Amino acid sequence: MIDFNELIDNYLQREVFPRSVGRYWPSEAGGCLRKTWFTFRIPKEVEKPLSRIFEMGNRVHDLIADVIQSEKNKHVKLIDRELPVKIQRPEYIVSGKIDDLILVVVDGTKHLVEVKSVKYLPGEPRSEHLMQLQLYMHSTEVHNGIMLYVKKDDFQIKQFEVNYDEKSVRDILARFDKLHKHLVEDKIPGPEAKLIEEKNWMCSFCPYVKECDEAGGVLRDDDA
């Protein structure tokens, strides 16, 4: 008998490589600084259930790109379905190829569409998603954004228009400044996801809960 669960897990398994201090991923913009710090100090494989969730997100992204590219939707033009993002800072770089980002043209205007698959459609965009999109708009210089949420079970959609905000980008880059400083100085950040209410949900998916609990700590001015 074939074990298809095993086949899927084998297919989704990815080798873990040590990360280099000074190179960060755009998707970490709105995450917990302590969790990101741990990914450099204690690299871990993505847990199997999370690998499946991430892959489902990739499949939803591909569906949206196919829908836009379809001959049935000629009023919208797909330019790119996977964009590179690169932001060079004096002491580090934020870069990566973003697989949940789509570049489209609507009525002659370029828009960046960030696609997120969700269990429930939100009433408003999540702050960590907005931070990612702001960073993407900054890097690509496309300043019209759409935050697109796709409900996994029935493909219902909720979308939000997002305008580029220079102050938000400065705040996001300041977070990367702090992350880099903590890594260079080998100083663990405070447990912001644990102590900031709107970030508490991140702890449920964090592979470093045990290490975080053991480290303890409080939020300081250079953490938040």
C-alpha positions in Angstrom: 0.0 0.0 0.0 1.3 3.5 -0.9 1.5 6.0 1.9 0.5 9.2 0.1 1.1 11.3 3.3 4.7 10.1 3.3 5.0 10.9 -0.4 3.8 14.4 0.1 6.1 15.0 3.1 9.1 13.7 1.1 8.2 16.0 -1.8 7.9 19.1 0.4 11.0 18.4 2.6 13.6 21.0 2.1 17.3 20.9 3.2 18.1 23.4 6.0 21.1 25.6 5.3 22.9 27.9 7.8 21.9 31.5 7.3 24.4 34.4 6.8 24.1 37.4 9.0 23.6 40.4 6.8 21.2 38.8 4.3 17.5 38.9 5.3 14.2 37.9 3.6 11.5 40.5 2.8 8.9 38.1 4.3 10.5 38.7 7.8 9.5 42.3 7.8 6.5 41.8 10.1 7.5 38.7 11.9 8.7 38.4 15.5 12.3 39.6 15.7 13.2 37.0 18.3 11.9 34.2 16.1 14.0 35.5 13.1 17.0 35.8 15.4 16.6 32.1 16.3 16.6 31.0 12.7 20.2 32.2 12.4 21.3 30.7 15.7 19.4 27.4 15.7 18.3 26.5 12.1 15.4 24.1 12.0 13.5 22.2 9.3 10.0 23.5 8.7 7.5 21.2 10.4 5.5 18.9 8.1 2.1 20.5 8.8 3.5 23.9 8.1 5.2 22.8 4.9 1.8 21.7 3.6 0.2 25.0 4.6 3.0 26.9 2.8 2.6 24.8 -0.3 -1.2 25.4 -0.3 -0.4 29.1 -0.3 1.8 28.6 -3.3 -0.9 26.7 -5.2 -3.4 29.5 -4.5 -1.0 32.1 -5.8 -0.5 30.1 -9.0 -4.3 29.9 -9.4 -4.7 33.7 -9.1 -1.9 34.2 -11.6 -3.5 31.7 -14.0 -6.9 33.5 -13.6 -5.3 36.9 -14.5 -3.4 35.5 -17.4 -6.5 33.8 -18.8 -7.9 34.9 -22.2 -11.2 35.2 -20.4 -9.9 38.2 -18.5 -8.3 40.4 -21.2 -8.9 43.6 -19.4 -6.2 42.7 -16.9 -2.6 42.0 -18.0 -0.2 39.8 -16.1 3.3 41.1 -16.2 5.1 38.8 -13.7 4.0 36.1 -11.3 7.1 35.9 -9.1 9.2 39.0 -8.5 12.7 39.5 -7.1 13.0 42.0 -4.3 16.3 43.6 -3.3 17.0 46.4 -0.9 20.6 47.3 -0.3 21.4 48.8 3.1 24.8 50.1 4.3 25.5 47.0 6.4 23.2 44.3 5.0 20.8 43.4 2.2 17.1 42.4 2.2 16.5 40.2 -0.8 14.5 37.3 -2.1 12.3 36.0 -4.9 8.7 36.5 -3.7 6.3 33.7 -4.6 3.1 35.3 -3.3 3.5 38.5 -5.4 2.0 39.3 -8.8 2.5 42.3 -11.0 -0.4 43.3 -13.1 -1.6 46.2 -15.3 -5.2 47.5 -14.8 -6.4 50.4 -17.0 -2.8 51.2 -17.9 -1.6 51.3 -14.3 0.8 48.8 -12.7 -0.4 47.2 -9.4 1.4 44.8 -7.1 -0.9 42.1 -5.8 0.1 40.2 -2.7 -1.8 36.9 -2.4 -2.5 35.2 0.9 -4.5 32.0 1.4 -6.4 32.1 4.7 -8.9 30.0 6.6 -11.2 33.0 7.3 -11.4 36.3 5.3 -10.3 39.2 7.5 -12.1 42.4 8.1 -9.0 44.3 7.4 -5.4 43.5 6.2 -3.1 42.0 8.8 -0.3 44.4 9.8 2.5 41.9 9.0 1.1 41.5 5.5 0.9 45.2 5.0 4.5 45.6 6.1 5.6 43.1 3.5 3.6 44.8 0.7 5.0 48.2 1.6 8.5 46.7 1.4 7.7 45.2 -2.0 6.3 48.5 -3.3 9.4 50.3 -2.1 11.7 47.8 -3.9 9.9 47.6 -7.2 8.9 51.3 -7.3 5.3 50.2 -8.1 3.3 52.3 -5.6 -0.2 50.8 -6.1 -0.8 47.7 -4.1 -3.6 45.2 -3.6 -3.8 42.9 -0.6 -5.7 39.8 -1.8 -7.0 37.2 0.6 -8.2 33.9 -0.8 -10.3 31.6 1.4 -8.9 28.1 1.1 -12.0 26.0 1.2 -14.2 27.9 -1.4 -11.9 30.4 -3.0 -13.9 33.4 -1.9 -12.0 36.6 -2.2 -11.5 39.8 -0.2 -9.2 42.6 -1.4 -7.9 45.8 -0.1 -6.2 48.6 -2.0 -3.0 49.8 -0.4 -1.1 53.0 -1.1 2.6 53.3 -0.7 3.6 54.9 2.6 7.2 56.1 2.9 7.0 56.4 6.7 5.9 52.8 7.0 8.9 51.7 4.9 11.3 53.7 7.1 9.8 51.9 10.2 10.2 48.5 8.5 13.8 49.1 7.6 14.4 50.3 11.1 13.2 46.8 12.3 15.8 45.2 10.0 18.4 47.6 11.4 17.5 46.3 14.9 17.6 42.6 13.8 21.0 43.1 12.2 22.4 44.8 15.3 21.1 42.1 17.6 22.7 39.4 15.4 26.0 41.2 15.1 26.2 41.7 18.9 24.8 38.2 19.6 22.1 39.7 21.8 18.7 38.0 21.8 15.8 40.4 21.1 12.8 40.5 23.5 9.9 38.1 22.9 7.7 40.6 21.1 5.2 38.0 19.7 4.6 36.7 23.2 4.1 40.2 24.7 2.4 42.2 22.0 -1.2 41.1 21.8 -1.8 41.4 18.1 1.3 39.2 17.5 0.4 36.4 20.0 -0.9 34.1 17.3 2.6 33.8 15.9 3.7 31.8 18.9 1.3 29.0 17.8 3.3 28.4 14.7 6.8 29.1 16.1 9.3 26.2 16.2 11.3 28.1 18.9 8.7 28.2 21.7 10.8 26.1 24.1 14.0 28.2 23.4 12.0 31.4 23.8 10.5 30.4 27.1 13.9 29.4 28.4 15.4 32.7 27.3 12.7 34.8 29.1 13.1 38.5 28.8 11.0 41.6 28.4 10.6 44.1 25.6 13.1 47.0 25.5 13.1 50.2 23.5 15.3 48.6 20.9 13.0 45.6 20.4 9.6 47.1 19.6 
